[in-house]
Amino acid sequence: MYARALGCCLLFAVSGVSAQSNSLRWLVNDFPPYTDVSGQLPGSGIADDAVRYLQARMPQYHHEFEVASFARVFGLMELGEPVCHPTTLKLPGRDQLMLFSRPILFLQSQQVLIRKEQLKRIKSYLNEQGQINVRLLLNDPGLITTVSERRGYSPAISAALQEIGSPPQILKSGVNFSAPYQQLRAGWIDYLFAYPTELGWYNRLHGDGSDTAIHGIPIVGDQPYTLTYIACTRSAWGEQVIRDIDLQLKLAGTRPPWTDRVVEFTPSEDRSRYEDALTRSKPFAQQ
C-alpha cells in the first residue's frame, strides 16, 4: 500500500514538472508599439509579431498569454514562477532573476520627447551636437516630467534619476507605460523619456497637430541605438525555453521579419541612418 501511494505521488510530481516544462506563459504589458493588449493576444505590436513567429515555430509548448504590468512580471520572477516577457532591456541586477534571449529588437535609444513650446527653455541644456544633458533637464524645477514604475531607462537617464532623487518636478505614473505620453499631449507634463518609435506610433494614432507637436532630442552619454531581449525566469525551465527561443531567433536571420515594423514607426528623417546602423552593426548575427 505504501509503495502504491508513493508511486502515485511520484507520478503526480513528474506530471506536474512535465506540465510546467510544456507550458510557456507569456506576460504582456501595455507598451505600444511593442506590445498591444487591446484585443486578442498576442496583439498587433512589433514584439507581438516576434512572439507570434515563435509561437508558430515552437509547437512543443502550450503558449499562454496574460496581461500583466512589468512590476508584476518582476515580482513573479522573484518568486521563481516560470514566465517570460517579450521585450526587456538588460539592466544591472536583472540578470539575477532573468535569463535573456538573443536580441529581438534593435531600436533608436530613448530620447527626451518634449512639447514644442518648451524648446527655447531647454536650449542651454543642449551641446553642439544637439544632444541634451538630462541631469540639467531633470534639475529644472520649472519643467515637469513623469517616470513609470519598473520601466527600464537608458544608462544616462537611470544615472541622472538616481542622482537627483524624487524632487517635486518628477512625478510617478505607476505601471502604465502609456500614461506619460497621454499626460504630455494633455499638457500636464512638459517632457518624458521614451523611444522615438513610441512617438511614431502615437502620432499615427492621434495625429500630430501643430498645437501638440512633440520633438525628440537625443541624450548626452547614451549610445544612439539599443537592443531589447526576451526574458524568462532564471531557472532550469527558463534555460530550456531560452535555448529553444534562441534557435528560432537565429533562424530568423540577420533581419528578422518584424524589423520592418520598427522602420515603419521610426521617424522618416532617421530611417536611412537606422538602416545603415542595422547593416553595419549586424545585431542579429551573433553566434
C-alpha positions as CSV (number, residue, x, y, z in Angstrom):
1,M,0.0,0.0,0.0
2,Y,2.8,2.4,0.9
3,A,4.7,1.6,-2.3
4,R,1.5,2.2,-4.3
5,A,0.9,5.6,-2.6
6,L,4.5,6.6,-3.1
7,G,4.3,5.7,-6.8
8,C,1.1,7.8,-7.2
9,C,2.8,10.8,-5.5
10,L,5.9,10.4,-7.8
11,L,3.6,10.2,-10.8
12,F,1.8,13.4,-9.9
13,A,5.1,15.1,-9.2
14,V,6.6,14.1,-12.6
15,S,3.3,15.1,-14.3
16,G,3.5,18.5,-12.7
17,V,7.1,19.1,-13.8
18,S,6.1,17.9,-17.3
19,A,3.1,20.2,-17.5
20,Q,5.3,23.1,-16.4
21,S,8.0,22.3,-19.0
22,N,5.5,22.2,-21.8
23,S,3.8,25.4,-20.9
24,L,5.1,28.8,-22.0
25,R,3.4,31.6,-20.1
26,W,3.9,35.0,-21.7
27,L,3.3,38.0,-19.5
28,V,2.5,41.1,-21.7
29,N,2.1,44.7,-20.6
30,D,0.5,47.6,-22.5
31,F,3.6,49.1,-24.2
32,P,2.8,50.2,-27.8
33,P,4.1,49.9,-30.4
34,Y,5.9,46.9,-29.0
35,T,3.1,45.0,-27.1
36,D,-0.6,45.6,-27.6
37,V,-3.1,44.3,-25.1
38,S,-6.3,46.0,-26.5
39,G,-7.6,42.8,-28.2
40,Q,-6.7,39.1,-28.6
41,L,-3.2,38.2,-27.5
42,P,-0.6,38.3,-29.0
43,G,-1.6,41.7,-30.2
44,S,-0.6,44.0,-33.1
45,G,2.7,45.3,-31.6
46,I,6.2,44.8,-33.0
47,A,7.3,42.4,-30.3
48,D,3.9,40.7,-30.6
49,D,4.9,39.8,-34.2
50,A,8.0,38.2,-32.9
51,V,6.1,36.2,-30.3
52,R,3.6,35.1,-32.9
53,Y,6.6,34.0,-35.1
54,L,8.0,32.0,-32.2
55,Q,4.6,30.5,-31.3
56,A,4.2,29.1,-34.8
57,R,7.7,27.5,-34.7
58,M,7.7,26.2,-31.1
59,P,4.7,23.8,-31.1
60,Q,6.3,21.7,-28.3
61,Y,5.0,24.4,-25.9
62,H,1.5,25.3,-24.9
63,H,1.6,29.1,-25.3
64,E,-0.4,31.1,-22.7
65,F,-0.8,34.8,-22.6
66,E,-1.6,37.1,-19.7
67,V,-1.8,40.8,-19.4
68,A,0.5,41.9,-16.5
69,S,2.4,45.1,-15.6
70,F,6.1,44.9,-15.7
71,A,6.1,45.3,-11.9
72,R,4.1,42.0,-11.7
73,V,6.4,40.3,-14.2
74,F,9.3,41.3,-12.0
75,G,7.5,40.1,-8.8
76,L,6.6,36.7,-10.3
77,M,10.2,36.2,-11.5
78,E,11.4,37.0,-8.0
79,L,9.1,34.2,-6.8
80,G,10.6,31.8,-9.4
81,E,7.4,31.5,-11.4
82,P,8.0,30.1,-14.9
83,V,7.1,33.1,-17.0
84,C,8.6,35.1,-20.0
85,H,8.3,38.7,-21.1
86,P,8.6,39.5,-24.8
87,T,10.8,42.7,-24.8
88,T,13.2,43.6,-22.0
89,L,16.3,45.7,-21.5
90,K,19.4,44.2,-20.0
91,L,19.9,46.3,-16.9
92,P,22.1,45.9,-13.8
93,G,20.6,43.5,-11.4
94,R,18.0,42.0,-13.7
95,D,20.2,39.0,-14.6
96,Q,19.8,37.8,-11.0
97,L,16.2,37.0,-11.9
98,M,16.1,36.8,-15.6
99,L,17.7,34.8,-18.4
100,F,17.9,36.7,-21.7
101,S,17.5,35.5,-25.3
102,R,19.4,36.7,-28.3
103,P,18.5,40.3,-29.3
104,I,14.9,40.7,-30.5
105,L,14.6,44.4,-31.3
106,F,17.2,47.0,-32.5
107,L,15.9,50.4,-31.6
108,Q,16.9,54.0,-31.6
109,S,17.8,54.8,-28.0
110,Q,15.4,56.6,-25.7
111,Q,15.2,60.3,-26.2
112,V,13.7,63.3,-24.4
113,L,10.3,63.9,-26.0
114,I,9.3,67.5,-25.3
115,R,6.4,69.8,-26.3
116,K,7.5,72.3,-28.9
117,E,6.7,75.4,-26.7
118,Q,9.4,74.3,-24.3
119,L,12.2,74.0,-26.9
120,K,13.5,77.5,-26.2
121,R,13.6,76.9,-22.5
122,I,15.9,73.9,-22.8
123,K,18.3,75.3,-25.4
124,S,21.0,75.9,-22.8
125,Y,20.9,72.2,-21.9
126,L,22.0,71.1,-25.5
127,N,25.5,70.5,-26.6
128,E,26.9,71.4,-30.1
129,Q,25.6,68.1,-31.5
130,G,22.0,68.9,-30.4
131,Q,22.1,66.3,-27.6
132,I,20.5,67.2,-24.2
133,N,22.1,66.9,-20.8
134,V,19.4,65.0,-18.8
135,R,21.0,66.0,-15.4
136,L,20.4,69.7,-16.1
137,L,17.0,69.0,-17.5
138,L,15.8,66.9,-14.5
139,N,17.1,69.6,-12.1
140,D,15.0,72.3,-13.8
141,P,12.1,72.9,-11.3
142,G,10.0,74.6,-13.9
143,L,9.8,71.6,-16.2
144,I,7.6,68.6,-15.1
145,T,8.1,65.0,-16.2
146,T,6.8,61.6,-15.3
147,V,8.6,58.3,-14.9
148,S,7.0,54.8,-14.9
149,E,7.4,52.2,-12.2
150,R,9.8,49.4,-13.2
151,R,10.3,50.8,-16.6
152,G,13.9,50.3,-17.9
153,Y,15.6,53.6,-18.8
154,S,18.9,54.2,-20.6
155,P,22.1,54.4,-18.7
156,A,22.3,58.2,-18.8
157,I,18.7,58.6,-17.8
158,S,19.0,56.0,-15.0
159,A,22.1,57.6,-13.6
160,A,20.5,61.1,-13.6
161,L,17.3,59.8,-11.9
162,Q,19.3,58.1,-9.2
163,E,21.4,61.2,-8.6
164,I,18.5,63.6,-8.3
165,G,16.2,61.5,-6.2
166,S,12.5,62.5,-6.0
167,P,12.1,66.3,-6.4
168,P,8.5,67.6,-7.0
169,Q,9.1,68.1,-10.7
170,I,9.4,64.3,-11.2
171,L,6.1,62.6,-11.0
172,K,5.4,58.8,-10.7
173,S,2.9,57.3,-13.2
174,G,2.7,53.8,-11.7
175,V,2.9,50.8,-14.0
176,N,1.1,52.2,-17.1
177,F,3.9,52.9,-19.7
178,S,1.3,54.7,-21.9
179,A,0.2,57.2,-19.3
180,P,3.2,59.7,-19.6
181,Y,2.6,60.2,-23.3
182,Q,-1.1,60.9,-22.6
183,Q,-0.1,63.4,-20.0
184,L,2.4,65.0,-22.4
185,R,-0.2,65.5,-25.1
186,A,-2.7,66.9,-22.5
187,G,-0.1,69.4,-21.3
188,W,0.1,68.1,-17.7
189,I,3.8,67.5,-18.1
190,D,6.5,69.1,-20.3
191,Y,8.6,66.2,-21.4
192,L,9.2,62.5,-21.0
193,F,11.7,59.8,-21.7
194,A,10.7,57.3,-24.4
195,Y,11.7,55.7,-27.7
196,P,11.2,57.6,-31.0
197,T,9.2,54.6,-32.2
198,E,6.7,55.2,-29.4
199,L,6.3,58.8,-30.7
200,G,5.8,57.4,-34.2
201,W,3.1,55.1,-33.0
202,Y,1.2,57.8,-31.0
203,N,1.5,60.3,-33.9
204,R,-0.1,57.8,-36.2
205,L,-2.8,57.0,-33.7
206,H,-3.6,60.6,-32.7
207,G,-2.1,62.8,-35.4
208,D,0.5,65.4,-34.7
209,G,-1.4,68.7,-34.7
210,S,0.6,71.9,-34.5
211,D,-0.8,72.6,-31.1
212,T,0.6,69.4,-29.6
213,A,3.8,69.0,-31.7
214,I,6.3,66.9,-29.9
215,H,10.0,66.8,-30.7
216,G,12.6,64.1,-29.9
217,I,16.1,65.0,-28.6
218,P,18.9,62.5,-28.3
219,I,20.7,62.3,-24.9
220,V,24.3,63.1,-24.0
221,G,26.1,59.9,-22.9
222,D,23.8,57.3,-24.5
223,Q,24.6,55.2,-27.5
224,P,22.4,56.0,-30.5
225,Y,20.9,52.5,-30.6
226,T,19.9,49.8,-28.1
227,L,18.8,46.2,-28.0
228,T,15.9,44.5,-26.3
229,Y,15.6,40.8,-25.4
230,I,13.0,38.2,-24.4
231,A,13.4,37.5,-20.7
232,C,12.4,34.3,-18.8
233,T,12.7,33.4,-15.2
234,R,16.2,32.3,-14.2
235,S,15.7,28.5,-13.6
236,A,16.2,25.2,-15.3
237,W,12.9,25.7,-17.1
238,G,14.0,29.1,-18.3
239,E,17.3,27.8,-19.6
240,Q,15.5,25.3,-21.8
241,V,13.0,27.9,-23.0
242,I,15.7,30.4,-23.9
243,R,17.6,27.7,-25.8
244,D,14.5,26.9,-27.9
245,I,13.8,30.6,-28.4
246,D,17.4,31.4,-29.4
247,L,17.3,28.6,-32.0
248,Q,14.3,30.1,-33.7
249,L,15.7,33.7,-33.5
250,K,18.9,32.6,-35.1
251,L,16.9,31.0,-37.9
252,A,15.0,34.4,-38.4
253,G,18.2,35.7,-39.9
254,T,20.1,39.0,-39.8
255,R,17.0,41.0,-40.5
256,P,14.0,39.4,-38.6
257,P,10.7,40.0,-40.4
258,W,9.4,42.2,-37.6
259,T,12.3,44.7,-38.2
260,D,10.2,46.3,-40.9
261,R,7.7,47.3,-38.3
262,V,10.5,49.1,-36.4
263,V,11.3,51.0,-39.5
264,E,7.6,51.8,-40.0
265,F,7.4,53.7,-36.7
266,T,10.9,55.3,-36.9
267,P,10.8,59.0,-37.8
268,S,11.2,59.4,-41.5
269,E,14.2,61.6,-41.2
270,D,16.0,58.9,-39.2
271,R,15.2,55.8,-41.3
272,S,18.2,55.8,-43.5
273,R,20.6,56.2,-40.5
274,Y,18.7,53.3,-38.8
275,E,19.1,51.1,-41.9
276,D,22.8,52.0,-42.1
277,A,23.4,51.2,-38.4
278,L,21.5,47.9,-38.8
279,T,23.7,46.9,-41.7
280,R,26.9,48.0,-40.0
281,S,26.3,46.6,-36.6
282,K,24.6,43.3,-37.5
283,P,22.9,42.9,-34.1
284,F,21.0,39.8,-35.0
285,A,24.1,37.9,-36.5
286,Q,25.7,37.0,-33.2
287,Q,26.7,33.3,-32.8
